[in-house]
Amino acid sequence: MYNLSQDQVSQYNEDGFIAPINVLSENEAGEVREEIERIEKDWPDELSGLGRNYVHLISPVFDKIPHNSKILDAVESIIGKDILVCGTTLFIKNPDKKGFVSFHQDAKYIGLEPYNWVTGWLAVTDANEENGCMRMWKGSHKEDLQFHNQKFNENNLLTRGQTVENVPIEKTSPVILKAGQLSLHHPKIIHGSGLNRSKERRIGFAIQSYIGCNVDQVLGKMYVQLARGKDTFNYHQHVKRPSGLMNNIDVASRKKANEELSKIFYSGSKKIGKF
């Protein structure tokens, strides 16, 4: 069992995040990167735009990650034994691009209530200050949801370019991870990440998010998988795990899931972004 210790749970409750958690070996993380590069080569643009979401529904390699027992043990320590995988997102920062993630709170636009959920962020490659690792504002999850300015920035990797303004950088902490390590963060913690100033790709795979079965989607329809325990509430649409890479039935299922996710992310917005 890889449950968090009581000290780690206390740290999560106090700070709003916990890291690093060792999940995959360096070789296993390398296999995930190879899967990304295979998809990019054989199915160009499949991972761009909305395609970066729900990759676990069309790839068995990615599907194994949210169902990893080490991750689930840690997640169970935070949200309990009934766990649903509610979505995944690839965050790729190429060295020749200017991609960044503005400071924001996950809970602002995703419609998952109550907040008995947690986001897992797996480093597929090393994540550090040079290549644009996440930065967390410790304790900010204890406050109410903040106002987010919708900027729709060209290089922002968020749907609306949602931004909490005037975050004091000196009060934020870098989440430095080696390839194969994981961080877990609270739905309301203010976090973001800067530019990749290195010469290598920075790749992160976010499980957005692990939710307790008591968590409803108040803005639309969410496609989920049962990862552990039971779903006694049945609020969501359940989908099967993928049978192979880019299987036609799985691809069609992901397309529906992404269409519904887009409706959720842009609920109430007059403008639609590229993600």
C-alpha positions in Angstrom: 0.0 0.0 0.0 1.2 3.5 -0.9 -1.2 5.5 1.2 -0.1 9.0 2.3 1.2 9.2 5.9 -0.7 11.3 8.4 2.0 14.0 8.1 1.6 14.1 4.3 -2.2 14.4 4.6 -1.8 17.2 7.1 0.7 18.9 4.8 -1.8 18.6 1.9 -4.6 20.0 4.1 -2.4 22.9 5.2 -0.6 23.7 1.9 -3.2 22.6 -0.7 -0.8 20.2 -2.4 1.7 17.4 -1.8 4.8 16.4 -3.9 6.8 14.5 -4.9 5.1 11.1 -4.9 7.1 8.3 -6.6 4.8 6.5 -9.1 6.6 5.4 -12.3 10.2 4.4 -12.9 12.2 6.5 -15.3 11.9 3.8 -17.9 8.1 3.6 -17.5 7.9 7.4 -17.9 9.9 7.0 -21.0 7.4 4.6 -22.4 4.6 7.2 -21.9 6.7 9.7 -23.8 7.2 7.2 -26.6 3.5 6.7 -26.8 3.0 10.4 -27.2 5.6 10.5 -30.0 4.0 7.5 -31.7 0.6 9.1 -31.7 2.0 12.4 -33.0 3.8 10.5 -35.8 1.0 8.2 -36.9 -2.0 10.4 -36.1 -0.8 14.0 -36.6 -2.8 16.7 -34.7 -4.6 14.0 -32.6 -3.1 15.4 -29.4 -3.7 19.1 -30.3 -6.6 21.3 -29.3 -9.3 19.3 -27.7 -7.3 16.2 -28.5 -5.1 16.7 -25.5 -8.0 15.7 -23.3 -9.2 12.2 -22.5 -6.1 10.6 -24.0 -6.6 7.7 -21.5 -9.7 6.7 -23.5 -7.8 6.0 -26.7 -4.5 4.7 -25.4 -3.9 1.7 -23.1 -0.5 3.1 -22.1 -2.2 6.3 -20.8 -5.2 4.4 -19.4 -2.8 2.5 -17.0 -1.8 5.8 -15.4 -5.0 6.9 -13.7 -5.6 3.3 -12.6 -2.1 3.0 -11.1 -2.5 1.5 -7.6 0.3 3.7 -6.2 -1.6 6.8 -7.3 -5.0 5.5 -6.1 -3.6 4.7 -2.7 -2.4 8.3 -2.3 -5.7 9.7 -3.7 -7.7 7.4 -1.3 -5.9 9.1 1.6 -7.5 12.4 0.5 -11.0 11.7 -1.0 -11.8 8.2 0.3 -12.1 4.7 -1.1 -14.8 5.4 -3.8 -12.8 6.9 -6.7 -13.8 7.9 -10.2 -11.4 9.0 -13.0 -13.2 12.1 -14.3 -10.8 13.3 -17.0 -7.2 13.7 -18.2 -5.2 16.4 -20.0 -1.8 16.5 -21.6 0.3 19.6 -21.0 3.1 19.8 -23.5 5.5 22.7 -23.6 7.8 22.6 -26.5 11.1 24.5 -26.3 10.4 26.6 -29.4 6.9 27.7 -28.2 5.8 30.2 -25.7 3.2 28.1 -23.9 2.3 29.0 -20.3 -0.4 28.4 -17.8 -1.8 31.5 -16.0 -2.5 31.4 -12.3 -5.9 29.9 -11.7 -8.1 27.6 -9.6 -9.2 24.3 -11.2 -12.6 24.5 -9.4 -13.5 27.8 -11.1 -15.0 26.5 -14.3 -15.1 22.7 -14.1 -18.5 22.4 -12.3 -17.6 19.6 -9.9 -19.3 19.9 -6.5 -18.7 19.4 -3.7 -14.9 19.7 -3.7 -14.2 16.1 -2.7 -11.8 15.8 -5.5 -8.1 16.1 -6.3 -5.9 16.7 -9.4 -2.9 14.4 -10.0 -0.1 15.8 -12.2 2.4 13.3 -13.5 5.8 14.4 -14.8 6.4 12.5 -18.0 9.7 14.4 -18.3 11.5 16.3 -15.6 9.7 19.4 -14.5 11.8 22.2 -13.0 12.0 26.0 -12.8 13.9 26.2 -16.1 11.3 24.3 -18.2 8.2 25.8 -16.6 7.1 23.6 -13.7 3.9 24.3 -11.8 4.0 26.9 -9.0 1.6 26.6 -6.1 0.4 29.4 -3.8 0.4 27.6 -0.5 -2.7 27.9 1.6 -4.7 29.7 -1.1 -7.2 26.8 -1.2 -8.5 27.9 2.2 -10.0 31.0 0.6 -13.1 31.4 -1.6 -12.9 31.1 -5.3 -11.3 34.2 -6.7 -12.3 36.4 -9.7 -10.7 35.1 -12.9 -10.1 37.5 -15.8 -10.8 35.7 -19.1 -7.9 36.7 -21.4 -8.0 34.0 -24.1 -4.2 34.5 -24.5 -2.7 33.0 -27.7 -0.1 31.0 -25.8 -2.1 30.2 -22.7 -2.7 26.5 -22.3 -6.0 27.0 -20.4 -9.3 27.0 -22.2 -10.4 30.6 -21.5 -7.0 32.0 -20.5 -8.5 32.3 -17.0 -6.3 34.3 -14.8 -6.2 35.3 -11.2 -4.4 38.7 -11.3 -1.6 40.0 -9.1 -0.4 36.7 -7.7 2.8 37.3 -5.7 5.4 35.1 -7.3 7.5 35.2 -4.2 4.8 33.5 -2.3 4.4 30.6 -4.7 6.4 27.4 -4.5 7.9 25.5 -7.5 6.7 21.9 -7.8 9.9 20.2 -9.0 9.4 16.7 -10.2 11.6 14.0 -11.8 10.1 12.0 -14.7 7.7 9.5 -13.1 6.9 11.5 -10.0 3.5 12.9 -9.2 2.0 15.9 -7.4 -1.6 16.1 -6.0 -3.3 19.4 -5.6 -6.6 20.8 -4.2 -9.3 22.1 -6.5 -9.1 25.6 -5.1 -5.4 26.1 -4.8 -4.1 29.0 -7.0 -1.4 27.6 -9.3 0.2 28.2 -12.7 3.4 27.6 -14.7 5.7 29.7 -16.8 7.6 29.3 -20.1 9.8 26.4 -21.0 13.2 28.1 -21.3 15.1 24.8 -21.8 16.0 23.0 -25.0 13.8 19.9 -24.3 10.1 19.3 -24.2 8.4 19.5 -20.8 5.5 17.1 -20.7 3.0 16.7 -17.9 -0.1 14.4 -17.8 -2.8 15.7 -15.5 -5.6 13.5 -14.1 -8.3 16.2 -13.9 -9.5 14.9 -11.8 -10.0 12.1 -9.3 -13.4 12.6 -7.8 -15.4 11.0 -5.0 -18.6 9.3 -6.1 -20.5 11.9 -4.2 -19.3 14.7 -6.5 -21.8 15.8 -9.1 -21.2 17.8 -12.4 -23.5 20.8 -12.0 -22.7 22.3 -15.4 -23.1 19.4 -17.8 -22.2 15.8 -18.5 -19.0 14.1 -17.5 -17.6 10.8 -18.8 -15.9 8.8 -16.0 -14.3 5.4 -15.2 -14.6 3.6 -11.9 -11.0 3.4 -10.5 -11.7 2.0 -7.0 -14.6 1.2 -4.8 -18.2 1.7 -5.9 -20.2 4.4 -7.5 -23.3 4.5 -5.3 -24.5 7.9 -6.6 -24.3 7.2 -10.4 -24.2 10.9 -11.3 -22.1 10.4 -14.5 -21.7 8.6 -17.8 -19.4 5.6 -17.4 -17.1 4.6 -20.2 -15.0 1.5 -20.8 -11.3 1.3 -20.7 -9.7 1.3 -24.2 -9.2 -2.0 -26.1 -6.3 -0.8 -28.1 -4.5 2.3 -29.4 -6.8 4.5 -31.5 -9.6 1.9 -31.7 -12.5 3.4 -33.7 -15.1 2.8 -30.9 -12.8 4.3 -28.3 -12.1 7.3 -30.5 -15.8 7.9 -31.0 -16.4 7.7 -27.3 -13.6 10.2 -26.6 -15.1 12.6 -29.2 -18.4 12.6 -27.3 -16.6 13.1 -24.0 -14.7 16.1 -25.4 -17.8 17.6 -26.9 -19.5 17.5 -23.5 -16.3 18.8 -21.7 -16.1 21.7 -24.1 -19.7 22.7 -23.1 -18.7 22.6 -19.5 -15.5 24.6 -19.8 -17.2 27.3 -21.9 -20.5 27.5 -20.0 -21.6 31.1 -19.9 -18.8 32.3 -22.2 -19.5 34.2 -25.4 -16.1 33.1 -26.8 -14.6 29.7 -27.5 -10.9 29.0 -27.3 -8.8 26.4 -29.0 -8.8 23.9 -26.2 
